[in-house]
């Protein structure tokens, strides 16, 4: 009888140890990642930046962050986000592209002003985008086109080419 009690006690102790270790295990998240929650109904996002994040801070006086595009930008099978920060002026609106890292934690890979943009997908499924800006304000006869491509070495979007389109 004592042997059965000892075995049961050891099994209970082992079970509690496993249970405790599972509950006390914390998910390690890179401090440069931001948490993004998506409201599908309103097409809005809520970005939470940790106090430790050093590479990104939200622009001040933002009321709504609109989801512009929810698609796999870098062909890794995870849905990424392009967010419109709403900070608009004559040079366009401020946009950010965030790559999904895990769950709803994202890495900022692009932050700049875009105007009249469009997307292109290459043969590997990676998205690039062009931004169109009038050479003379409100005169669309000549446009400056800026192409942004994904640089996989630095894990960010960079300006690739700038040209004038007539």
MODAZI-V650984 format. One record per residue. N is the residue number from 1. NEAR is the number of other C-alpha atoms within 8 Angstrom. Layout:
{{N/NEAR} {N/NEAR}}
//
This chain:
{{1/4} {2/5} {3/6} {4/7} {5/8} {6/8} {7/8} {8/8} {9/8} {10/8} {11/8} {12/8} {13/8} {14/8} {15/8} {16/8} {17/8} {18/8} {19/8} {20/8} {21/8} {22/7} {23/7} {24/6} {25/6} {26/5} {27/4} {28/4} {29/5} {30/5} {31/9} {32/10} {33/12} {34/14} {35/10} {36/11} {37/8} {38/8} {39/8} {40/6} {41/5} {42/5} {43/9} {44/12} {45/13} {46/8} {47/8} {48/7} {49/11} {50/7} {51/4} {52/6} {53/12} {54/7} {55/5} {56/8} {57/7} {58/5} {59/6} {60/4} {61/4} {62/9} {63/4} {64/8} {65/12} {66/11} {67/12} {68/8} {69/7} {70/9} {71/8} {72/12} {73/11} {74/9} {75/9} {76/5} {77/5} {78/8} {79/10} {80/13} {81/13} {82/12} {83/14} {84/12} {85/13} {86/11} {87/7} {88/8} {89/6} {90/4} {91/9} {92/10} {93/13} {94/13} {95/14} {96/13} {97/12} {98/13} {99/13} {100/13} {101/8} {102/6} {103/5} {104/9} {105/11} {106/14} {107/11} {108/13} {109/11} {110/11} {111/9} {112/7} {113/9} {114/12} {115/10} {116/8} {117/9} {118/7} {119/8} {120/7} {121/9} {122/8} {123/5} {124/6} {125/9} {126/12} {127/13} {128/13} {129/11} {130/11} {131/12} {132/12} {133/10} {134/12} {135/9} {136/7} {137/5} {138/5} {139/8} {140/8} {141/6} {142/11} {143/12} {144/12} {145/13} {146/12} {147/12} {148/12} {149/11} {150/12} {151/9} {152/6} {153/4} {154/5} {155/8} {156/10} {157/10} {158/9} {159/9} {160/8} {161/8} {162/9} {163/7} {164/8} {165/7} {166/5}}
//
